[in-house]
Every structure is written in structure tokens, then in C-alpha cells.
């Protein structure tokens, strides 16, 4: 019997005020592996970390991206406040 690999959802800006309710709703569904990208720590905002919830803090300007982590990513939710980013961060 083959094991079905869960597709992943990448949440950019996951520590924003919208992040935790979205993360918890997705976790209750149990369909996706959730990859949370944030400049701030989401540990205090999200309870019960497990194998289906991955926290990352990546500088996307570098070439050292964990490509395998994004291989099964089927959706991206962008909660980043682009107006607050500097020109270099955009």
C-alpha cells in the first residue's frame, strides 16, 4: 500500500494577526502540511507544533533554499505587508 504524500501550503508572513487563525483552521482540516515563513517567531502564537507544521525563517535572496521543502507545495498564502518592506526586501 502506498502512502499518500500531503501537499503543502506555504504561509508567508505567518506571524501577522491573520496567521494564527488561518494556521489553526488548516490544522483542524488535517489535509495539508503547513510551512510557516515569518521574520518573527510564531511559536508563541501557534500552539501544538507537530510534523504537519514547519516553521522556517529563510532569506529568499540567497541561493541556499531548501528546495525539497517546497517540492510538494500546492498553495501559497501571502500575509506579508508589502508596504512595510524596504526596497531591498521587495
Beta strands, then each sheet from edge to edge (+ up, - down):
strand 1: 8-12
strand 2: 33-37
strand 3: 53-56
strand 4: 73-78
sheet 1: 3+ 2+ 1+ 4+
end
